[in-house]
């Protein structure tokens, strides 16, 4: 049996639900115990032998891990209670996904180019940004909705209920092995952070700012640290008129920070938003230009989803198979990163500037949450 002696590099900062995975899995001792008991349940003595951690320290850590539902007791043994997405697992899954990327990118390239002139005829702020920028919104929006529809409705692979946890949270751990000690998420991980008026502002018409991100281009300051959450709380996008933000509404320091973060651009006598702003109706018209009622594409996605899921079945311990649909749901969105990079390579989407944060996946919409 291999021993767990080397440093364990995991990203433990995300979850599928509402819980704090890192609170239980931040330390090397906790990780070593969970890695040791992952493939099969072990006794305290077996965990100690496998990790090199004295039994007294293992026994001291186990109650906390049990309380966080990171491990569960089975008789006199303990078993890890979450899926660990190892680098070897990732490589296998990437291999089964590679063939789908080019075909999906082909379909999006045609749709994006065909819609460019139609977009200019719409009246939202940012209609002149060009498809090289606006495509960063359309690609994740459409793929997220298509993947959800195919997985849940066509294939009947719904995630199932989020389990309540002993500590009062709910949901599942999302734990990924990382390539180094920085423990950053994988470069093609993708998601959507949303800032809304619940951040502190009080406006008659609610507004949300959405941030589609990809791991390799992610910038922490866009969402936090006076990023889009702060902009929402202070009514910056809500009070803009056709994208124009008056100088009186911002201090020079705050404006400089937003400019540095690439969320704002300075003109001679005012600032302008560096992302599109829609009313609810404008956004509906915008996305309607890209309706893809394409059975061939849906069939390709369905086949790919099944292949990815079967791959998880092969490497996830059987006792954790009821968590696979949840994990697959998170992993499937990585296709967004691969397709986006392929469209960048083809020149359909503009190449990110490595000197500035990539903000082309950001947009604001007045009205109710749009389920991005």
Beta strands, then each sheet from edge to edge (+ up, - down):
strand 1: 10-18
strand 2: 71-74
strand 3: 77-80
strand 4: 84-85
strand 5: 170-177
strand 6: 190-195
strand 7: 207-214
strand 8: 244-245
strand 9: 264-266
strand 10: 271-273
strand 11: 276-278
strand 12: 362-366
sheet 1: 1+ 5- 4-
sheet 2: 2+ 3-
sheet 3: 6+ 7- 12+ 11+
sheet 4: 8+ 10- 9+
end
